[in-house]
Amino acid sequence: MTNINGPKVVVIGGGTGLPVLLRGLRQFPVNLTAIVTVSDDGGSSGRLREDLSIPAPGDIRKVIASMSDVEPTLLKLFQHRFENGNGLSGHALGNLILAGMTSVIGDFYKGIKEISRVFNVKGRIYPIVNENMYLKAEFEDGTVVRGESNIPKVGKKIKRVFYDSPKIEPLPEAVKAIKRAEMIVIAPGSLYTSIIPNLIAPEIKTALREANAQKLYVCNIMTQYGETSRYNASDHIRALHNHVGEPFVDQIVVHSETIESTIKEGYAKEKAAPVLCDDDPIREMGLDILKGDIASLHTDGTLKHDEQKIAKLLYDLL
């Protein structure tokens, strides 16, 4: 159970990787904070953003579920996605609850706090911004595309991502949490659309550079078509550092076990491949490399980070 007097651990990310780390870490006596991207513009989140002009609720919903301590039935209801129904098809109930609470209270972050209280969340959850902003990407050939869901579809090498607003105002509580952290973990996930969007506000960049904390990146196990095709582990680090403006990651955590050919073949159909850990370039950047068996094979044939293994590794470092 999260301990408000325990070591202050901040986990930054979005998508499916962030909840995995949070579910594991909440089992240890740490003071846990999640900083979450809210730039998703596809599916249920995208529809609610267009209709209500609110930040994307989907990743926040997943994080609330991963950090809550409620009856399993209530959690299942919160995560339920409607498969049919005029206007409801595709919506997750939790997204609708977040949108409704935002409408009642008049503020997205205050709505998250209230729902976190109701769901007995063990820790703190901060959206990176508290307004409706859209992500853009500039590719190496100079072309620009708008919308998180559109970026991977282009299939070109990404140069940088940025928001469509000239001024980004991150949640002050998120900045403060980074400054006070004893460990900062950059979670695995879609590098350019789930991870880096949390890092590009000027106040966040400064806080990350100046924070007196262990700063780790839990590297993706597989590449992702449209974002990190042919990326080695060092390429992930360069992308993080380039967007923050200078080096800030101290350590990288990589899965070290051999991946079976049958698993690779399954990923190859999605134009994905294992992320190779190129030790020399990483060490030249001044990082320590932590290797271990931190993944598990799911029934669908995919290899994912194991919440128990990765959480134990991180807690042992504390």
C-alpha positions as CSV (number, residue, x, y, z in Angstrom):
1,M,0.0,0.0,0.0
2,T,1.2,3.5,-0.8
3,N,2.9,5.1,2.1
4,I,2.8,9.0,2.2
5,N,5.9,8.9,4.3
6,G,7.8,6.5,2.0
7,P,10.3,7.5,-0.8
8,K,8.7,9.9,-3.3
9,V,8.5,8.1,-6.7
10,V,7.2,9.9,-9.8
11,V,6.2,7.8,-12.8
12,I,5.7,9.7,-16.1
13,G,4.0,8.3,-19.2
14,G,0.8,7.2,-20.8
15,G,-0.8,4.4,-22.8
16,T,-0.6,0.8,-21.5
17,G,3.0,1.0,-20.1
18,L,2.3,3.5,-17.3
19,P,-0.4,1.4,-15.5
20,V,1.8,-1.6,-15.5
21,L,4.5,0.1,-13.5
22,L,1.9,1.7,-11.2
23,R,0.2,-1.6,-10.4
24,G,3.5,-3.0,-9.4
25,L,4.9,-0.1,-7.4
26,R,1.7,0.5,-5.4
27,Q,2.4,-2.8,-3.7
28,F,5.5,-1.3,-2.1
29,P,5.7,1.3,0.7
30,V,6.3,4.3,-1.6
31,N,4.8,7.7,-2.0
32,L,3.6,7.3,-5.5
33,T,2.7,10.0,-8.1
34,A,1.7,9.5,-11.7
35,I,2.1,12.2,-14.4
36,V,-0.1,11.3,-17.4
37,T,-0.3,12.5,-21.0
38,V,-3.7,13.7,-22.1
39,S,-3.2,14.3,-25.8
40,D,-4.9,11.2,-27.2
41,D,-7.4,12.2,-29.9
42,G,-8.6,8.8,-31.1
43,G,-11.5,6.5,-30.0
44,S,-13.7,7.4,-27.0
45,S,-11.2,10.1,-25.8
46,G,-11.1,11.8,-29.1
47,R,-14.9,12.0,-29.4
48,L,-15.3,13.4,-25.9
49,R,-12.5,15.9,-26.6
50,E,-14.3,17.1,-29.7
51,D,-17.7,17.2,-28.0
52,L,-16.8,18.7,-24.7
53,S,-13.4,20.4,-25.2
54,I,-11.7,18.6,-22.4
55,P,-8.3,16.9,-22.1
56,A,-8.2,13.2,-23.2
57,P,-9.6,11.1,-20.3
58,G,-8.6,7.6,-21.5
59,D,-5.0,7.3,-20.1
60,I,-6.2,9.0,-16.9
61,R,-8.9,6.3,-16.6
62,K,-6.4,3.5,-16.9
63,V,-4.2,5.1,-14.3
64,I,-7.1,5.5,-11.8
65,A,-7.9,1.8,-12.3
66,S,-4.3,0.8,-11.7
67,M,-3.9,2.8,-8.5
68,S,-7.4,2.2,-7.0
69,D,-8.4,0.0,-4.1
70,V,-12.0,-0.8,-4.6
71,E,-14.2,-3.9,-5.2
72,P,-13.3,-5.7,-8.4
73,T,-16.8,-5.4,-9.7
74,L,-16.7,-1.6,-9.4
75,L,-13.3,-1.5,-11.1
76,K,-14.7,-3.7,-13.9
77,L,-17.6,-1.4,-14.3
78,F,-15.3,1.6,-14.5
79,Q,-13.3,0.0,-17.2
80,H,-16.3,-1.3,-19.2
81,R,-16.5,-0.3,-22.8
82,F,-19.9,-0.2,-24.6
83,E,-19.9,-2.3,-27.7
84,N,-23.2,-1.0,-29.1
85,G,-25.8,1.6,-28.5
86,N,-26.5,4.8,-30.4
87,G,-23.9,7.3,-29.3
88,L,-22.4,5.0,-26.6
89,S,-20.7,2.5,-28.8
90,G,-16.9,2.6,-28.2
91,H,-17.1,4.7,-25.1
92,A,-15.5,3.5,-21.9
93,L,-17.7,4.2,-18.9
94,G,-14.8,5.6,-16.9
95,N,-14.2,8.1,-19.7
96,L,-17.8,9.2,-19.4
97,I,-17.6,9.5,-15.6
98,L,-14.5,11.7,-15.9
99,A,-16.2,13.9,-18.5
100,G,-19.3,14.1,-16.3
101,M,-17.3,15.0,-13.2
102,T,-15.4,17.7,-15.2
103,S,-18.8,19.1,-16.3
104,V,-20.1,19.1,-12.7
105,I,-17.0,20.6,-11.1
106,G,-15.9,22.8,-14.0
107,D,-12.3,21.6,-13.9
108,F,-10.7,18.5,-15.3
109,Y,-8.0,18.1,-12.7
110,K,-10.4,18.7,-9.8
111,G,-12.7,16.1,-11.4
112,I,-9.7,13.6,-11.3
113,K,-9.1,14.4,-7.7
114,E,-12.7,13.7,-6.8
115,I,-12.9,10.4,-8.7
116,S,-9.6,9.4,-7.1
117,R,-11.1,9.9,-3.7
118,V,-14.2,7.9,-4.6
119,F,-12.1,5.0,-6.0
120,N,-9.7,5.1,-3.1
121,V,-6.6,5.8,-5.3
122,K,-3.3,5.1,-3.5
123,G,-1.2,8.0,-4.6
124,R,-1.6,11.1,-6.7
125,I,-2.5,11.5,-10.3
126,Y,-1.7,14.6,-12.3
127,P,-2.6,15.3,-16.0
128,I,0.4,17.0,-17.6
129,V,-1.8,19.9,-18.7
130,N,-5.3,20.9,-17.6
131,E,-6.6,22.1,-20.9
132,N,-7.5,20.7,-24.3
133,M,-4.4,20.7,-26.4
134,Y,-3.4,18.7,-29.6
135,L,-0.1,17.1,-30.4
136,K,1.8,17.8,-33.7
137,A,4.8,16.0,-35.2
138,E,7.4,17.3,-37.6
139,F,9.1,14.6,-39.6
140,E,12.6,14.5,-41.0
141,D,11.4,15.6,-44.4
142,G,9.9,18.8,-42.9
143,T,6.2,17.7,-43.2
144,V,3.9,18.3,-40.2
145,V,0.9,16.4,-39.0
146,R,-1.6,17.2,-36.3
147,G,-3.2,14.8,-33.9
148,E,-1.7,12.0,-31.8
149,S,-3.6,9.3,-33.6
150,N,-2.4,10.5,-37.0
151,I,1.3,10.6,-36.2
152,P,2.1,6.8,-36.4
153,K,0.1,6.5,-39.6
154,V,2.5,8.6,-41.6
155,G,5.3,6.0,-41.4
156,K,8.1,8.6,-41.6
157,K,11.0,9.3,-39.2
158,I,9.9,11.7,-36.6
159,K,12.1,14.8,-35.9
160,R,10.1,16.2,-33.0
161,V,6.7,16.5,-31.4
162,F,5.1,19.6,-30.0
163,Y,1.7,21.0,-29.0
164,D,-0.5,23.2,-31.2
165,S,-0.6,25.9,-28.5
166,P,2.3,28.4,-28.4
167,K,2.2,28.4,-24.6
168,I,2.2,25.2,-22.6
169,E,1.2,25.5,-18.9
170,P,1.8,22.2,-17.1
171,L,-0.1,21.5,-13.9
172,P,1.9,23.2,-11.1
173,E,1.4,20.2,-8.9
174,A,3.1,18.0,-11.5
175,V,6.1,20.3,-11.6
176,K,6.4,20.4,-7.8
177,A,6.2,16.6,-7.7
178,I,9.1,16.2,-10.1
179,K,11.2,18.7,-8.1
180,R,10.6,16.8,-4.8
181,A,11.0,13.3,-6.2
182,E,13.6,10.8,-5.0
183,M,13.1,8.7,-8.0
184,I,11.7,9.7,-11.4
185,V,10.7,6.8,-13.8
186,I,10.0,7.4,-17.5
187,A,7.6,4.5,-18.2
188,P,7.7,2.4,-21.4
189,G,5.1,3.2,-24.0
190,S,4.7,4.9,-27.4
191,L,7.8,7.1,-27.3
192,Y,6.6,10.1,-29.3
193,T,2.9,10.1,-28.5
194,S,2.7,8.8,-24.9
195,I,6.0,9.6,-23.3
196,I,7.6,12.7,-24.8
197,P,4.4,14.8,-24.7
198,N,4.9,14.9,-20.9
199,L,8.4,16.3,-21.2
200,I,8.2,19.3,-23.6
201,A,6.8,22.1,-21.4
202,P,9.6,24.5,-20.4
203,E,8.8,24.1,-16.6
204,I,8.9,20.3,-16.9
205,K,12.2,20.4,-18.8
206,T,13.7,22.6,-16.1
207,A,12.3,20.5,-13.2
208,L,13.7,17.3,-14.8
209,R,17.2,18.7,-15.3
210,E,17.4,20.2,-11.8
211,A,15.6,17.4,-9.8
212,N,17.9,15.7,-7.3
213,A,16.5,12.3,-8.0
214,Q,17.4,8.9,-9.6
215,K,16.1,9.3,-13.1
216,L,15.5,6.1,-15.0
217,Y,14.0,5.2,-18.4
218,V,12.3,1.8,-18.6
219,C,13.0,1.0,-22.3
220,N,10.4,-0.5,-24.6
221,I,10.9,-4.2,-25.4
222,M,9.8,-3.8,-29.0
223,T,10.0,-1.1,-31.6
224,Q,6.8,0.5,-32.8
225,Y,6.0,1.1,-36.5
226,G,5.5,4.8,-37.3
227,E,7.4,5.9,-34.2
228,T,10.5,3.9,-33.4
229,S,11.2,1.6,-36.3
230,R,14.8,0.5,-36.3
231,Y,15.5,2.2,-33.0
232,N,18.1,0.8,-30.7
233,A,17.9,1.6,-26.9
234,S,20.3,4.6,-27.4
235,D,18.0,6.1,-30.0
236,H,15.2,6.2,-27.4
237,I,17.5,8.0,-25.0
238,R,18.6,10.6,-27.6
239,A,14.9,11.4,-28.4
240,L,14.2,12.0,-24.7
241,H,17.3,14.2,-24.3
242,N,16.7,16.1,-27.5
243,H,13.2,17.1,-26.4
244,V,14.2,18.1,-22.9
245,G,17.2,20.0,-24.3
246,E,20.0,18.3,-22.5
247,P,20.8,14.9,-20.9
248,F,18.8,14.1,-17.8
249,V,18.4,10.3,-17.7
250,D,20.9,8.6,-15.4
251,Q,20.0,4.9,-15.9
252,I,18.2,2.8,-18.5
253,V,16.4,-0.5,-17.6
254,V,16.3,-3.1,-20.4
255,H,14.9,-6.6,-20.8
256,S,17.9,-8.9,-21.2
257,E,16.4,-12.3,-21.9
258,T,16.5,-13.8,-25.3
259,I,13.2,-13.5,-27.2
260,E,12.1,-16.6,-29.0
261,S,11.8,-16.6,-32.8
262,T,8.1,-17.4,-32.7
263,I,7.4,-14.2,-30.7
264,K,9.6,-12.2,-33.1
265,E,7.6,-13.5,-36.0
266,G,4.4,-12.4,-34.5
267,Y,5.7,-8.9,-34.0
268,A,7.2,-8.8,-37.5
269,K,3.6,-8.9,-38.9
270,E,3.1,-5.5,-37.1
271,K,6.5,-4.3,-38.5
272,A,8.0,-4.4,-35.0
273,A,11.2,-6.0,-33.7
274,P,13.1,-6.3,-30.5
275,V,14.8,-3.1,-29.3
276,L,18.5,-3.9,-29.2
277,C,20.6,-2.6,-26.3
278,D,23.7,-1.0,-27.8
279,D,25.8,-0.7,-24.7
280,D,28.7,1.4,-25.9
281,P,26.7,4.5,-27.2
282,I,24.6,4.4,-24.0
283,R,27.6,4.4,-21.8
284,E,29.2,7.2,-23.8
285,M,26.1,9.3,-23.0
286,G,26.9,8.7,-19.3
287,L,24.1,6.3,-18.4
288,D,24.2,3.1,-16.3
289,I,22.6,0.1,-17.9
290,L,20.4,-2.1,-15.8
291,K,19.6,-5.5,-17.4
292,G,17.2,-8.1,-16.2
293,D,14.3,-10.4,-16.9
294,I,11.5,-7.8,-16.6
295,A,9.0,-9.2,-19.0
296,S,6.4,-12.0,-19.3
297,L,4.6,-13.6,-22.2
298,H,0.9,-13.0,-22.4
299,T,-1.6,-15.6,-23.7
300,D,-2.0,-13.5,-26.9
301,G,1.7,-14.1,-27.8
302,T,2.8,-10.6,-26.9
303,L,5.8,-9.9,-24.6
304,K,5.0,-7.2,-22.0
305,H,6.7,-5.7,-19.0
306,D,5.9,-7.7,-15.9
307,E,4.5,-5.4,-13.2
308,Q,5.9,-7.5,-10.3
309,K,9.4,-7.9,-11.8
310,I,9.9,-4.3,-12.8
311,A,8.5,-2.9,-9.6
312,K,10.8,-5.0,-7.5
313,L,13.8,-3.9,-9.5
314,L,12.8,-0.3,-9.1
315,Y,12.1,-0.6,-5.4
316,D,15.4,-2.4,-4.8
317,L,17.2,0.6,-6.4
318,L,15.5,2.9,-3.8
